[in-house]
């Protein structure tokens, strides 16, 4: 999961790190990163995001004491992370693993 989150952040050109935490992951946003260079990416709150595993709901996205969203699956989680961290990134599909069609 950490690799998927890190790969998505790189794809979106967001300078951030992903670290395991006791109940999920922490995404630390770097203040001097590329995300702050985009005119339409007004990321003003550099408070780390926590991604918390919660059964049976799925994944919670938390910034500080505020819950930003709850997602049952990875697609919804990644969509909201892109909206929060990389509004400049093109929308589209992020393929997580692929099987050969041969």
N, C-alpha and C positions, 0 to 999 in steps of 0.2 A: 504494500500500500504506500509506503514512504517513497518507493521508486516511481510509482504512478503519479503521486503528487509532485515530486521533484521534476519529473519529465513534463508534466503539464505546465508548471511554472516556467521552465526553460522555453517551451513552445510558445508561451504567451509573452516572452521577453520580460518577465518579472524577476527582479533581483531579490530572492528570498531563500531561506533555508528551511528544510523540514527536519524536525527532530522527533524521535519517539518520546512519548510521555506516558505516564502510568496508565492512563485510560484512553489513549489515542495518540494524537500528533499535535505538534505546535509548528505553525508557519510563522517564522520571524521575517519581517519585511525590512530590508536594508534601506536606510534613509537616503543614501546617495546612489541608489540603483537606477536602472534604465526606466523603471516604471514612472519615475518622477520627471523624466524628460519629455514624456508625451503630453502635449497640451491638453488633450481630452481626458487624461488619467489623473484626476484630482484626488489622489490618495493622500488625504491629510492626516488620517489617523494611522500612525505606525504601530499601534498596539498589536502585539502578536495575535494571530487567530488560533484558536484551539479547535481541533477536529476531534470530537469525542464519540466513541462507540457506545450506543445505547440500544440494547435489545428491549423490546422488539421494534422500536421506532426506526432504528438504523443509525444515521450519523447526525450529530448536532454540530453546527458551526457557531462558535462563541467568540466574541471579542469583548474582553474585560468581563463585565457581569451581564452583558446583553447577549441573548440568544438570537442569532441572525437567521437561522433556518434549521429545519429538520428534514432529512432526506432518507428515504428507504433504500435508495440504491446509489451506486457510484455516478451514474450520469447526472442526476440532479445535484449531487454534491459538487461535481466538477463544474457544472453550469453556474451555480451560485458563486463558487470561488472565482471563476473567470469574471463574472459581473462585479464582484467586490474588488478584485485585485488588478484586473486587466480590462477595463471597459474599452480600451483602444484596440484590443485583439479582435481579429475577425471572428465572427460566429461561424459555426460549422461543426463538423463532426470530429471528435477526437477518438481515434481508434485505439482501443486498449487491447493489445495483442491481436494477432491475426492468424488465421489458419490458412495453410496453402490450399488452393483450389485444385491442385494437381493430384 
